[in-house]
Amino acid sequence: QVQLVESGGGLVQAGGSLRLSCAASGIIFSINGMGWYRQAPGKQLELVAAVTSGGSTTYGESVKGRFTISRDNAKNTLYLQMYSLKAEDTAVYYCNGDIAGPGGWEDVWGQGTQVTVSS
């Protein structure tokens, strides 16, 4: 079974930085698009950033210029480098990927990692 496991969340002061990682495991034939989403308390899930298999990126308006998404296809790992963090970036961050495994293509989600930014 294909899984995505996030790491790197934690508590950071406003203005600081964090790097999230998301590792895909299991029998994986191919990975298309991957992305990071977040959900703050009482708010809807929102796109933070996404990257295609070819490396094209998309960012949510609120993180443009501060966050950078990247992927290492050889390691089946997705990253999110976050700079100039603000209190409003506090949320649970989820990794998502369109992954081909033995059962075919699946939309896979990680369990989430908490990011807390103190002001």
Beta strands, then each sheet from edge to edge (+ up, - down):
strand 1: 3-7
strand 2: 10-13
strand 3: 18-25
strand 4: 30-39
strand 5: 46-51
strand 6: 57-59
strand 7: 67-72
strand 8: 77-82
strand 9: 91-101
strand 10: 104-109
strand 11: 113-118
sheet 1: 1+ 3- 8+ 7-
sheet 2: 2+ 11+ 9- 4+ 5- 6+
sheet 3: 2+ 11+ 9- 10+
end
